[in-house]
């Protein structure tokens, strides 16, 4: 098999230093490109504590711990830190435990000096519920308080390539991390696993980024040609636009990261995922001639690949296919309800 270590000379993401919330909303968000913001949270007390070492960081967090059990992933040292599927994909190469953040921190400290440690990952824990005092002195300089952060604590782990339906700002508090990012359109080249059988809720790439099997995953070379890297120090923050694929590698034996997700506010049928899931039911198994028709319909009216599809019709008669008013949206909801209830 053709295995080869990943080329570490991948280009770096764009980097800036210093930005206001207004400039972020005006210049960074619309670009839909990842940006490394150097030193964004350097002034956080937590970052200062992190420089004192793992024991000090653990004491700082344990003093805030509410004691509620959270999810702690545990994997053997043979996993090389990759939290992924087992050999036949029927299960995973790690166990999920419920325990307090303090207990997880003690585990991490206990293996800190081990030459070949097991891998431990305190994953996606909502800070407000588990470390509320953290929020009072470590405040996002870019986002409003309503956007609640999560904390991730680990040793030398690697989160498999995945994406999110939200924008993400990831802030390194302690240790160093490397994010490897791929544009959303690289989906066909990343060999994504199942959506309904995932290690931690998001579908992941089956490719080992550190040692890709190009015989099994030949199109991954195309994905690598588009990849960018962000190497992050304490205090740095990375903006990841929604849908961008990213692998996260912890580069030091003790790592703390805080992230903020936001931007996916659509509910029920207005959520694009609803349309995708409905497409699995209504479009996926159609004859090819039917698929060609509906692809043309979506390209023309939804994705508007050839410009405004209603430009030749006076605005008063464009209906819901044009600029939608509240009345048009209500009519679309009513039509959809009629179809769902079988009265169409």
C-alpha positions in Angstrom: 0.0 0.0 0.0 1.1 3.5 -0.7 1.5 5.2 2.6 3.3 8.5 2.9 3.7 11.1 5.7 1.8 14.3 5.0 3.9 17.1 3.5 4.4 19.5 6.4 5.2 22.4 4.0 1.5 23.2 3.5 0.8 26.9 3.1 -0.3 28.8 6.2 -3.7 30.4 6.6 -3.9 34.2 6.4 -2.7 35.8 9.6 -3.6 39.1 11.3 -2.8 40.7 14.6 -5.3 42.9 16.4 -8.9 43.4 15.2 -12.1 45.0 16.5 -15.5 43.3 16.6 -16.6 45.7 13.9 -13.7 44.9 11.6 -14.2 41.2 12.2 -17.8 41.4 11.1 -17.1 43.7 8.2 -13.9 42.2 6.8 -13.4 38.6 8.1 -16.8 37.0 8.3 -17.9 37.9 4.7 -14.6 36.4 3.3 -15.6 32.9 4.4 -11.8 32.1 4.7 -10.0 30.9 7.8 -7.9 33.5 9.5 -5.3 33.1 12.3 -5.7 36.0 14.8 -2.4 36.2 16.6 -2.6 37.0 20.3 -6.3 37.6 20.4 -6.8 36.3 23.9 -3.2 36.8 25.3 -4.7 39.0 28.0 -6.8 36.2 29.4 -5.8 35.3 33.0 -6.2 31.6 31.9 -3.5 32.1 29.3 -1.1 33.5 31.9 -1.8 30.6 34.2 -1.1 28.2 31.3 2.4 29.5 30.9 3.0 28.4 34.5 2.6 24.8 33.5 0.1 21.9 33.5 -0.2 21.6 37.3 -1.0 25.3 37.7 -3.5 25.1 34.8 -5.1 22.1 36.4 -5.4 23.8 39.8 -6.9 26.9 38.1 -9.6 24.9 36.4 -10.3 22.5 39.3 -11.0 25.4 41.6 -13.8 26.4 39.2 -15.2 22.9 38.6 -18.9 22.4 39.5 -18.3 18.7 39.7 -20.9 17.8 37.0 -19.9 14.7 34.9 -18.8 15.5 31.4 -17.6 13.3 28.5 -14.0 12.1 28.8 -12.6 10.0 25.9 -9.9 7.5 26.6 -7.8 5.7 24.0 -4.9 3.3 24.2 -1.4 4.5 23.3 -1.5 2.3 20.1 -4.1 4.8 18.7 -1.4 7.4 18.3 -3.9 9.9 19.6 -6.4 9.5 16.7 -10.0 9.1 17.9 -11.6 7.2 15.1 -13.2 3.9 14.1 -12.0 0.4 15.0 -10.7 -1.9 12.2 -14.2 -2.9 10.8 -15.9 0.4 11.7 -18.4 -1.4 13.9 -17.1 0.4 17.0 -14.4 3.0 17.9 -10.9 2.9 19.1 -11.7 4.7 22.4 -14.0 4.6 25.3 -16.4 7.3 26.5 -16.4 7.9 30.3 -18.6 10.2 32.4 -16.5 12.0 35.0 -15.8 15.4 36.4 -13.4 17.8 34.7 -11.2 17.5 37.8 -11.0 13.7 37.5 -10.1 14.1 33.8 -7.4 16.6 34.7 -5.9 14.3 37.3 -5.7 11.6 34.6 -3.8 13.9 32.3 -1.4 14.9 35.0 -0.8 11.3 36.0 0.4 10.4 32.5 2.2 13.7 31.8 5.7 12.2 32.1 4.9 8.8 30.5 7.0 8.1 27.4 4.1 6.4 25.6 0.9 7.5 27.4 -2.7 6.6 26.8 -4.7 9.4 25.2 -7.2 11.4 27.2 -9.6 14.0 25.8 -12.1 16.1 27.9 -14.3 17.0 25.0 -16.7 19.9 24.1 -17.7 20.9 27.6 -20.0 23.9 27.9 -18.1 26.3 30.2 -21.2 28.0 31.6 -22.3 24.6 33.1 -19.0 23.2 34.3 -16.6 26.1 34.9 -18.9 29.2 35.2 -16.2 31.3 37.0 -14.0 31.0 33.9 -16.4 33.2 32.0 -16.1 36.1 34.4 -12.4 36.7 33.8 -11.8 35.2 30.3 -14.1 37.2 28.0 -14.2 37.0 24.2 -12.9 40.3 22.7 -14.9 39.7 19.5 -18.2 37.9 20.2 -21.2 38.8 22.4 -21.7 37.0 25.7 -24.7 35.2 24.4 -22.3 33.0 22.4 -21.4 30.4 24.9 -17.9 28.8 24.7 -16.8 25.2 25.2 -13.5 23.9 26.6 -11.4 21.0 25.2 -8.5 19.6 27.3 -6.2 16.8 26.2 -2.7 15.4 25.8 -1.2 14.6 22.3 -4.5 13.9 20.6 -5.7 14.3 17.0 -9.3 15.1 16.1 -10.0 13.5 12.7 -10.9 15.8 9.8 -14.5 17.0 10.2 -16.6 20.1 9.7 -19.2 22.1 11.6 -22.5 23.8 10.6 -21.4 26.9 12.6 -18.7 29.4 12.4 -16.0 28.7 14.9 -13.4 30.7 16.8 -10.9 28.4 18.5 -8.6 30.0 21.2 -5.5 28.2 22.5 -5.2 28.7 26.2 -2.4 26.3 27.0 -0.1 24.2 24.8 0.2 24.3 21.1 -2.2 23.1 18.4 -2.0 22.6 14.6 -5.2 23.0 12.5 -5.1 21.6 9.0 -8.0 23.0 6.9 -9.7 22.1 3.7 -12.3 24.1 1.8 -15.9 22.9 1.9 -15.9 21.7 -1.7 -13.2 19.1 -0.9 -15.9 16.8 0.4 -15.5 14.3 -2.5 -11.8 14.0 -1.8 -11.8 13.5 1.9 -13.5 10.1 2.1 -16.0 11.0 4.8 -17.4 8.3 7.0 -21.1 7.6 7.8 -23.3 10.5 9.1 -25.3 8.2 11.4 -22.4 6.3 13.0 -19.8 8.8 14.1 -17.2 8.9 16.9 -18.5 12.2 18.4 -21.5 13.5 16.5 -19.8 14.8 13.3 -18.9 12.7 10.3 -15.1 12.3 10.0 -12.6 11.7 7.2 -11.3 8.1 7.2 -7.9 9.2 6.0 -5.0 9.4 8.5 -3.7 12.8 7.7 -0.3 12.0 9.2 0.1 8.8 7.1 -2.4 8.7 4.3 -3.0 5.5 2.3 -3.1 6.8 -1.2 -3.9 3.4 -2.7 -7.2 3.3 -0.7 -7.8 7.1 -0.8 -6.3 8.3 -4.1 -8.3 11.5 -4.4 -6.9 12.7 -1.0 -3.9 14.0 -3.0 -6.3 16.6 -4.5 -7.6 17.6 -1.1 -4.0 18.1 0.2 -3.3 20.4 -2.8 -5.9 22.8 -1.3 -5.0 22.4 2.4 -3.8 25.2 4.7 -2.2 25.0 8.1 -2.5 27.1 11.3 0.1 26.5 13.9 -1.1 28.1 17.2 0.5 29.3 20.3 -1.1 30.2 23.6 -3.3 33.3 23.1 -3.8 32.7 19.4 -7.3 32.3 17.9 -8.4 30.8 14.7 -11.5 31.7 12.8 -12.9 28.7 10.9 -15.9 29.5 8.6 -18.8 27.1 8.7 -18.4 24.0 6.6 -14.6 24.2 6.4 -13.1 20.8 7.1 -10.4 20.7 9.7 -8.1 18.3 11.6 -6.9 19.3 15.0 -3.6 18.0 16.3 -2.4 18.7 19.9 1.4 19.2 19.7 2.2 19.2 23.5 1.5 16.8 26.3 -1.0 19.1 27.9 -3.4 21.3 25.9 -6.4 23.5 26.7 -8.5 25.1 24.0 -11.7 27.2 24.2 -14.0 27.6 21.2 -17.1 29.5 20.2 -19.7 28.2 17.7 -22.3 30.4 16.2 -24.1 31.3 13.0 -26.5 28.4 12.4 -29.7 29.8 13.7 -32.2 28.3 11.2 -34.8 26.1 12.8 -36.8 23.1 11.6 -37.5 23.1 7.8 -35.5 26.3 7.3 -32.3 24.5 8.4 -30.4 23.4 5.2 -29.8 20.0 6.8 -33.6 19.5 6.7 -33.5 20.0 2.9 -30.5 17.6 2.7 -32.2 14.9 4.7 -35.4 15.3 2.7 -33.3 15.0 -0.5 -32.1 11.6 0.7 -35.7 10.5 0.9 -37.1 12.2 -2.2 -34.2 12.6 -4.7 -31.4 10.1 -4.1 -33.1 7.1 -5.6 -34.8 8.7 -8.5 -34.1 7.6 -12.1 -31.2 9.5 -13.7 -33.6 11.5 -16.0 -35.6 12.7 -12.9 -32.4 13.6 -11.1 -31.2 15.6 -14.1 -34.5 17.6 -14.0 -34.3 18.3 -10.3 -30.6 19.2 -10.5 -31.5 21.8 -13.1 -34.3 23.1 -10.9 -32.0 23.4 -7.8 -29.2 24.9 -9.8 -31.5 27.5 -11.5 -33.8 28.5 -8.7 -32.0 27.7 -5.5 -28.2 28.0 -6.2 -28.8 30.5 -9.0 -25.8 29.3 -10.9 -26.7 31.5 -14.0 -27.8 34.6 -12.1 -31.2 35.8 -11.0 -33.7 33.2 -12.4 -36.6 35.7 -12.1 -35.0 38.8 -13.6 -37.3 38.5 -16.7 -40.5 38.6 -14.6 -41.9 41.8 -13.0 -41.3 41.7 -9.3 -45.1 41.8 -8.5 -45.4 38.4 -10.2 -42.2 36.6 -9.0 -43.9 35.0 -6.0 -41.9 32.9 -3.7 -39.2 32.2 -6.3 -38.3 35.9 -6.2 -37.5 38.2 -3.2 -39.6 36.6 -0.5 -41.9 38.7 1.6 -43.4 37.3 4.9 -46.6 36.5 2.9 -44.5 34.4 0.4 -42.8 32.6 3.2 -46.1 31.8 4.8 -47.4 30.5 1.5 -44.3 28.2 1.1 -44.8 26.9 4.6 -48.4 26.2 3.9 -47.6 24.4 0.6 -45.0 22.3 2.4 -47.4 21.4 5.2 -50.0 20.3 2.6 -47.4 18.0 1.0 -46.3 16.5 4.3 -49.9 15.9 5.3 -50.6 14.2 2.0 -53.2 16.6 0.8 -51.3 17.8 -2.2 
